[in-house]
């Protein structure tokens, strides 16, 4: 589905996963360990997703530690 090898840590499209209301559509929900782009191609890839929201599930301690 994507035109280049994504080097963002643990990046995945959750499309195809089953949920109580059906199946998640591809290209709608993504997850990753970090959104730090390692390459310019990754930066342009993230920008091209046209994300509406980013949800950070780290604790306050993890954020403070920079994890």
Secondary structure, 3 states (H helix, E strand, C coil): CCCCCCCCCCCEECCCCEECCEECCCCCCEECCCCCCCCHHHHHHHHHCCCCCCCCCCCHHHHHHCC
